[in-house]
Amino acid sequence: MQEYDLVIIGGGPAGLAAAIAAKEEGVDNLIIIERGEELGGILNQCIHNGFGLHTFKEELTGPEYAHRFIEKAEGMNIPYRLNTMVLNVDENKNVIIVNEEDGIVTLKAKAIILAMGCRERPRGAINIPGTRASGIFTAGAAQKFVNTNGYLPGREVVILGSGDIGLIMARRMTLEGARVKAVVELMPYSSGLKRNIVQCLEDYDIPLLLSHTVTDIRGRERVEGVTIARVDENRRPIKGTEEELSCDTLLLSVGLIPENELSKNAGVKISAVTAGPEVDENMETNIKGVFACGNVLHVHDLVDNVTTESYNAGKNAARYIKGFAGNGKKVEIRAVEGIRYTVPRFVHPDNIDSFLEVRFRVGEVYKDNYIAVYFDDVREMHIKKRILTPGEMESIKLTKAMFEKYPSCEVITMKVERE
């Protein structure tokens, strides 16, 4: 058994930022565990720009953004192990790892930061009928083939799902010489950022078919085409609206799932909405000394927000290791009526220095509505928003003065209101 003050599981942007923050707070006996061949995580295959506008005030590609954190972590002599799989984490903060060099090793930690990221939802999770021909990829797999391995997955492409990675791959495949016939979206709105809809679809005249889905896949050895159809308000295909699209490739951008098998084994409480841990203002889960950040917590649209959140996790993990308990009265933050979820889910008012930033997503598109915040039954905030969409994360700041104004508050409620 090897003992560490802090074990960070995941060496992507979340794990790197958390490790750097913990090191800056004086935690020297720490280690990053990464299952991949290099640090940086998913950013290594995201060669498009648009990263770092908030963190560095400039546009960077994914590898450039990751490299800045890798360089800083190495400059601070933060140790890490690559090609190392975490087999289990238990409630006593024992982390069992395995790799070719060391075999199976148990790491005993005082604190753990969960930063495992997320995975793509595959075809089997959405039950598309049709053959099992080659040419069906998740958008992220296709991105790795093109950007990292130098392979072009196909020439005629249909993309199901308008998440950001699907939108980005529509542009990428076009630039590589493929023809993207359509991006098909089940919902009546895109789940991607507006800037990606404009820059990746509209700039290249790629049609976005909202309220549509793929109902069949044709082809034996290789995909030969797909059938698409309009869907009703219950998201069921409308008979008679079918249309055939010939293609040799179908890319799936149908959602991301936080990687929380390890979290569940450790007894971490998981949100039914985000599929990630429920945390407080310190990014701490229901297990004392176990923190979570990044896409393992909830799926982000901007890596800059991942960095901010992960700095917070690393800083507070360091405080926990040094003996700060973070106890006191706990207030629930409840999401209702249009708000899908909030991060954090709970807050200890005594721990707030000046303000608490609460991130959240809405469940549908709203125009000229208000974000309302209630301390118990009293409405404290009423902020008009020109537009709210599920694809873009929102945030508000709850100040220390607000918590002092309502010292007996039991529940903070957030909702969308028309007026």
C-alpha positions as CSV (number, residue, x, y, z in Angstrom):
1,M,0.0,0.0,0.0
2,Q,1.2,3.5,-1.0
3,E,0.0,6.5,1.0
4,Y,-0.9,9.9,-0.5
5,D,-2.5,13.0,0.8
6,L,-4.4,13.4,-2.4
7,V,-5.2,11.1,-5.4
8,I,-6.6,12.7,-8.5
9,I,-8.3,10.2,-10.8
10,G,-8.1,11.6,-14.4
11,G,-5.4,13.6,-16.1
12,G,-7.6,15.7,-18.4
13,P,-8.3,19.4,-18.0
14,A,-10.2,18.9,-14.8
15,G,-7.6,16.7,-13.1
16,L,-4.7,18.9,-14.1
17,A,-6.4,22.1,-12.9
18,A,-7.4,20.4,-9.6
19,A,-3.8,19.1,-9.1
20,I,-2.3,22.5,-9.8
21,A,-4.6,24.2,-7.3
22,A,-4.0,21.7,-4.6
23,K,-0.2,22.0,-5.1
24,E,-0.4,25.8,-4.9
25,E,-2.3,25.3,-1.6
26,G,0.7,23.3,-0.2
27,V,-0.2,19.7,-0.9
28,D,3.0,18.0,-2.0
29,N,2.2,14.4,-1.5
30,L,-0.3,14.0,-4.4
31,I,-0.5,12.0,-7.7
32,I,-2.6,12.0,-10.9
33,I,-3.8,8.7,-12.2
34,E,-4.5,8.7,-16.0
35,R,-5.5,5.7,-18.0
36,G,-4.4,7.2,-21.3
37,E,-1.0,7.4,-22.9
38,E,-0.6,11.1,-22.2
39,L,-2.1,13.9,-20.1
40,G,-4.6,16.3,-21.5
41,G,-7.6,14.0,-21.9
42,I,-10.1,14.7,-24.7
43,L,-8.5,18.1,-25.5
44,N,-5.7,16.3,-27.3
45,Q,-8.1,15.4,-30.2
46,C,-9.9,18.8,-30.2
47,I,-7.7,20.6,-32.7
48,H,-10.3,23.4,-33.4
49,N,-9.9,26.7,-31.7
50,G,-12.2,28.5,-29.3
51,F,-10.6,27.3,-26.0
52,G,-9.3,29.6,-23.4
53,L,-11.2,32.8,-24.1
54,H,-12.1,33.2,-20.4
55,T,-9.0,31.6,-18.8
56,F,-6.3,33.0,-21.0
57,K,-8.2,35.8,-22.9
58,E,-7.2,34.3,-26.2
59,E,-8.3,31.6,-28.6
60,L,-6.4,28.3,-28.3
61,T,-6.8,24.9,-29.8
62,G,-7.6,22.0,-27.4
63,P,-4.0,20.7,-27.4
64,E,-2.6,24.2,-26.8
65,Y,-5.0,24.7,-23.9
66,A,-4.0,21.3,-22.4
67,H,-0.3,21.9,-23.0
68,R,-0.3,25.0,-20.8
69,F,-1.6,23.0,-17.9
70,I,0.6,20.0,-18.6
71,E,3.6,22.3,-18.7
72,K,2.6,24.0,-15.4
73,A,2.0,20.7,-13.7
74,E,5.4,19.3,-14.8
75,G,7.0,22.6,-13.8
76,M,5.6,22.1,-10.3
77,N,6.8,18.5,-10.2
78,I,3.4,17.1,-9.8
79,P,3.8,13.3,-10.2
80,Y,1.5,11.2,-12.5
81,R,1.1,7.7,-13.8
82,L,0.0,7.1,-17.3
83,N,-1.5,3.9,-18.8
84,T,-2.9,3.2,-15.4
85,M,-6.4,2.0,-14.8
86,V,-8.3,2.6,-11.6
87,L,-10.1,-0.6,-10.7
88,N,-12.0,0.5,-7.6
89,V,-12.4,3.3,-5.0
90,D,-14.0,2.5,-1.7
91,E,-15.6,4.6,1.0
92,N,-12.3,4.5,3.0
93,K,-10.6,6.3,0.2
94,N,-8.6,3.2,-0.9
95,V,-7.8,3.5,-4.7
96,I,-6.9,0.2,-6.4
97,I,-4.9,0.8,-9.6
98,V,-3.2,-1.5,-12.2
99,N,-0.6,-1.0,-14.9
100,E,2.0,-3.1,-16.7
101,E,5.0,-1.9,-14.7
102,D,3.6,-2.1,-11.1
103,G,0.8,-4.6,-11.4
104,I,-2.0,-4.1,-8.9
105,V,-1.3,-1.4,-6.3
106,T,-3.5,0.1,-3.5
107,L,-3.2,3.8,-2.9
108,K,-4.4,5.0,0.5
109,A,-5.5,8.6,0.2
110,K,-6.6,11.3,2.7
111,A,-8.6,12.9,-0.1
112,I,-9.7,12.0,-3.6
113,I,-10.7,14.2,-6.5
114,L,-12.9,12.5,-9.1
115,A,-12.1,13.9,-12.6
116,M,-12.8,10.9,-14.9
117,G,-14.7,12.9,-17.5
118,C,-17.5,11.4,-19.6
119,R,-18.2,9.0,-22.4
120,E,-20.4,9.1,-25.4
121,R,-23.8,7.4,-25.6
122,P,-23.5,4.6,-28.2
123,R,-26.0,3.3,-30.8
124,G,-27.1,0.5,-28.4
125,A,-28.3,3.1,-25.9
126,I,-30.8,4.7,-28.4
127,N,-32.1,1.6,-30.1
128,I,-31.9,2.6,-33.8
129,P,-33.3,-0.1,-36.0
130,G,-31.5,-1.5,-39.0
131,T,-28.4,-3.4,-39.9
132,R,-25.1,-3.6,-38.1
133,A,-23.1,-2.4,-41.1
134,S,-19.7,-0.7,-40.7
135,G,-19.7,3.1,-41.0
136,I,-21.5,3.9,-37.7
137,F,-19.3,5.9,-35.3
138,T,-19.8,8.1,-32.3
139,A,-18.8,11.7,-33.2
140,G,-15.9,11.6,-30.8
141,A,-14.5,8.3,-32.2
142,A,-14.7,9.9,-35.7
143,Q,-12.9,13.0,-34.4
144,K,-10.1,10.8,-33.1
145,F,-9.8,9.0,-36.4
146,V,-9.6,12.3,-38.3
147,N,-7.6,14.5,-36.0
148,T,-5.2,12.0,-34.3
149,N,-4.9,9.0,-36.5
150,G,-5.3,10.6,-39.9
151,Y,-8.1,8.4,-41.2
152,L,-11.3,9.7,-42.9
153,P,-14.2,7.6,-41.7
154,G,-16.4,8.2,-44.8
155,R,-17.3,10.3,-47.8
156,E,-21.1,10.9,-47.5
157,V,-22.1,11.6,-43.9
158,V,-25.3,12.0,-41.9
159,I,-25.0,13.2,-38.3
160,L,-27.6,12.3,-35.7
161,G,-27.7,14.8,-32.8
162,S,-26.7,18.4,-32.7
163,G,-24.5,18.4,-29.6
164,D,-21.3,20.5,-29.9
165,I,-19.1,17.6,-31.0
166,G,-21.6,16.7,-33.7
167,L,-21.7,20.2,-35.0
168,I,-17.9,20.5,-34.9
169,M,-17.5,17.2,-36.7
170,A,-19.9,18.4,-39.4
171,R,-17.4,21.2,-40.2
172,R,-14.4,19.0,-39.8
173,M,-15.7,16.3,-42.2
174,T,-16.6,19.0,-44.7
175,L,-13.1,20.5,-44.5
176,E,-11.6,17.0,-45.1
177,G,-13.5,16.6,-48.3
178,A,-16.6,14.6,-47.1
179,R,-20.1,15.7,-47.9
180,V,-22.3,16.2,-44.8
181,K,-25.9,15.7,-46.0
182,A,-27.6,16.7,-42.8
183,V,-27.5,17.1,-39.1
184,V,-30.6,15.4,-37.7
185,E,-31.9,16.5,-34.3
186,L,-34.7,14.8,-32.3
187,M,-35.5,17.9,-30.3
188,P,-37.1,21.1,-31.6
189,Y,-33.9,22.9,-30.7
190,S,-30.2,22.3,-31.0
191,S,-28.3,21.1,-27.9
192,G,-25.1,22.8,-29.1
193,L,-23.7,26.3,-28.6
194,K,-25.1,29.0,-30.9
195,R,-21.6,29.9,-32.2
196,N,-21.1,26.3,-33.3
197,I,-24.4,26.2,-35.1
198,V,-23.4,29.3,-37.1
199,Q,-19.7,28.5,-37.6
200,C,-20.1,24.8,-38.3
201,L,-23.4,24.5,-40.1
202,E,-24.6,27.8,-41.5
203,D,-21.2,28.8,-42.8
204,Y,-21.0,25.6,-44.8
205,D,-24.7,25.4,-45.8
206,I,-25.2,22.1,-43.9
207,P,-28.9,21.6,-43.1
208,L,-30.1,21.2,-39.5
209,L,-33.3,19.2,-39.4
210,L,-34.9,19.8,-36.1
211,S,-37.7,17.5,-34.7
212,H,-36.3,14.6,-36.9
213,T,-34.7,11.3,-36.2
214,V,-33.1,8.3,-37.9
215,T,-35.6,5.5,-38.1
216,D,-33.6,2.9,-40.1
217,I,-30.1,2.1,-41.2
218,R,-29.6,0.4,-44.6
219,G,-26.6,-1.6,-45.8
220,R,-25.0,-5.0,-45.2
221,E,-21.2,-4.7,-45.2
222,R,-21.2,-0.9,-45.2
223,V,-23.8,1.7,-44.5
224,E,-25.6,2.6,-47.7
225,G,-28.2,5.0,-46.4
226,V,-30.5,6.0,-43.6
227,T,-34.2,6.7,-43.3
228,I,-35.1,9.9,-41.4
229,A,-38.6,11.0,-40.3
230,R,-40.2,14.0,-38.6
231,V,-41.2,13.4,-34.9
232,D,-44.3,14.6,-33.0
233,E,-44.4,16.4,-29.6
234,N,-43.8,13.0,-27.9
235,R,-40.7,12.4,-30.1
236,R,-42.2,9.6,-32.0
237,P,-41.8,9.3,-35.8
238,I,-44.7,10.6,-37.8
239,K,-45.8,8.0,-40.4
240,G,-45.7,9.3,-43.9
241,T,-42.8,11.8,-43.3
242,E,-40.0,9.3,-44.0
243,E,-37.2,10.4,-46.3
244,E,-34.3,8.4,-47.6
245,L,-30.7,9.8,-47.4
246,S,-27.9,7.9,-49.1
247,C,-24.7,7.9,-47.1
248,D,-21.8,5.7,-46.2
249,T,-21.3,7.0,-42.7
250,L,-23.6,7.8,-39.7
251,L,-22.1,9.8,-36.8
252,L,-23.8,9.7,-33.5
253,S,-23.8,12.8,-31.3
254,V,-26.6,11.8,-28.9
255,G,-25.3,12.7,-25.5
256,L,-22.5,12.3,-23.0
257,I,-22.6,10.2,-19.8
258,P,-20.4,11.1,-16.8
259,E,-18.0,8.2,-16.0
260,N,-19.2,7.4,-12.4
261,E,-18.9,3.7,-11.9
262,L,-16.0,4.3,-9.5
263,S,-18.0,7.0,-7.7
264,K,-20.9,4.6,-7.2
265,N,-18.6,2.0,-5.8
266,A,-17.3,4.5,-3.3
267,G,-20.9,5.3,-2.1
268,V,-21.1,8.7,-3.7
269,K,-24.6,10.0,-4.2
270,I,-25.4,10.4,-7.9
271,S,-27.9,12.9,-9.3
272,A,-30.7,11.4,-11.4
273,V,-30.6,14.4,-13.7
274,T,-26.9,14.9,-14.4
275,A,-25.7,11.3,-13.8
276,G,-22.9,13.0,-11.8
277,P,-22.2,13.4,-8.1
278,E,-24.2,15.8,-6.0
279,V,-21.8,18.3,-4.4
280,D,-21.7,21.3,-2.1
281,E,-20.0,24.7,-2.6
282,N,-16.6,23.0,-2.1
283,M,-17.2,20.4,-4.8
284,E,-17.3,17.9,-2.0
285,T,-19.6,14.8,-2.4
286,N,-21.6,13.2,0.4
287,I,-18.4,11.2,1.2
288,K,-16.1,13.4,3.3
289,G,-12.8,14.0,1.5
290,V,-14.1,12.9,-1.9
291,F,-14.5,15.8,-4.4
292,A,-15.6,15.9,-8.0
293,C,-15.1,18.3,-10.9
294,G,-15.3,18.6,-14.7
295,N,-17.5,16.4,-16.9
296,V,-17.7,13.6,-14.3
297,L,-19.8,16.0,-12.3
298,H,-21.9,17.5,-15.1
299,V,-21.3,17.9,-18.9
300,H,-19.8,21.3,-19.7
301,D,-20.0,23.3,-22.9
302,L,-16.8,25.4,-22.1
303,V,-13.5,24.0,-20.8
304,D,-12.9,27.3,-19.1
305,N,-15.8,26.5,-16.7
306,V,-14.2,23.1,-16.1
307,T,-11.0,24.8,-15.1
308,T,-12.7,27.2,-12.7
309,E,-14.7,24.4,-11.1
310,S,-11.6,22.2,-10.8
311,Y,-9.5,24.9,-9.2
312,N,-12.2,25.1,-6.6
313,A,-12.1,21.4,-6.1
314,G,-8.3,21.3,-5.7
315,K,-8.2,24.2,-3.4
316,N,-10.9,22.7,-1.1
317,A,-9.4,19.3,-1.2
318,A,-6.2,20.9,0.2
319,R,-8.2,22.6,2.9
320,Y,-9.8,19.3,3.9
321,I,-6.4,17.6,4.1
322,K,-5.2,20.4,6.4
323,G,-8.1,19.8,8.7
324,F,-10.8,22.2,7.6
325,A,-14.1,20.2,8.1
326,G,-16.5,22.5,6.3
327,N,-19.4,21.7,8.5
328,G,-22.2,23.9,9.7
329,K,-25.7,24.4,8.5
330,K,-26.5,22.9,5.0
331,V,-29.0,24.6,2.7
332,E,-30.5,22.7,-0.3
333,I,-30.5,24.4,-3.7
334,R,-33.6,23.1,-5.5
335,A,-34.2,23.3,-9.3
336,V,-37.8,23.4,-10.4
337,E,-40.1,24.8,-13.2
338,G,-37.7,24.9,-16.1
339,I,-34.3,24.6,-14.3
340,R,-33.0,21.0,-14.8
341,Y,-30.3,21.1,-12.2
342,T,-27.8,23.2,-10.3
343,V,-24.2,22.8,-9.3
344,P,-23.7,22.9,-6.4
345,R,-26.7,21.0,-5.1
346,F,-26.1,22.1,-1.4
347,V,-24.4,25.0,0.3
348,H,-23.0,25.7,3.7
349,P,-23.6,29.5,4.1
350,D,-20.8,29.8,6.7
351,N,-18.3,28.8,4.1
352,I,-19.1,31.5,1.6
353,D,-16.5,34.2,1.5
354,S,-18.0,36.9,-0.8
355,F,-20.3,35.0,-3.2
356,L,-21.3,31.6,-4.5
357,E,-21.5,31.0,-8.3
358,V,-24.3,28.6,-9.1
359,R,-24.2,26.9,-12.6
360,F,-27.4,25.5,-14.1
361,R,-29.1,24.4,-17.3
362,V,-32.7,24.9,-18.4
363,G,-34.9,22.2,-19.9
364,E,-36.1,23.9,-23.0
365,V,-35.8,27.1,-25.0
366,Y,-37.2,30.3,-23.2
367,K,-37.4,33.8,-24.7
368,D,-37.7,36.9,-22.6
369,N,-38.2,35.1,-19.3
370,Y,-36.8,35.5,-15.9
371,I,-34.5,33.5,-13.6
372,A,-36.0,33.7,-10.1
373,V,-34.3,32.7,-6.9
374,Y,-36.2,32.2,-3.7
375,F,-34.8,32.0,-0.2
376,D,-37.5,29.8,1.3
377,D,-40.7,31.6,0.1
378,V,-39.1,35.1,-0.5
379,R,-38.0,36.0,-4.0
380,E,-34.6,37.5,-3.7
381,M,-33.5,37.6,-7.4
382,H,-35.5,38.2,-10.6
383,I,-33.2,38.4,-13.6
384,K,-34.5,38.9,-17.1
385,K,-32.9,36.7,-19.8
386,R,-33.5,37.4,-23.5
387,I,-32.9,33.8,-24.3
388,L,-32.2,30.6,-22.4
389,T,-31.3,27.3,-24.2
390,P,-30.5,23.8,-22.9
391,G,-27.2,23.9,-24.9
392,E,-25.7,26.8,-23.0
393,M,-24.9,26.6,-19.3
394,E,-26.0,29.6,-17.3
395,S,-24.8,30.9,-13.9
396,I,-25.8,33.3,-11.2
397,K,-24.0,34.7,-8.1
398,L,-25.5,34.4,-4.7
399,T,-23.7,36.9,-2.4
400,K,-22.7,36.5,1.2
401,A,-25.1,39.3,2.1
402,M,-28.0,37.3,0.8
403,F,-27.2,34.4,3.1
404,E,-26.8,36.8,6.0
405,K,-30.2,38.3,5.1
406,Y,-31.9,34.9,5.5
407,P,-30.1,33.2,8.3
408,S,-32.9,30.7,8.9
409,C,-33.3,29.7,5.2
410,E,-33.7,26.0,4.6
411,V,-34.2,25.8,0.9
412,I,-33.0,28.0,-2.0
413,T,-35.3,27.5,-5.0
414,M,-34.5,28.4,-8.6
415,K,-37.0,28.5,-11.4
416,V,-37.9,30.1,-14.7
417,E,-40.7,32.6,-14.6
418,R,-42.6,34.4,-17.4
419,E,-43.0,37.7,-15.5
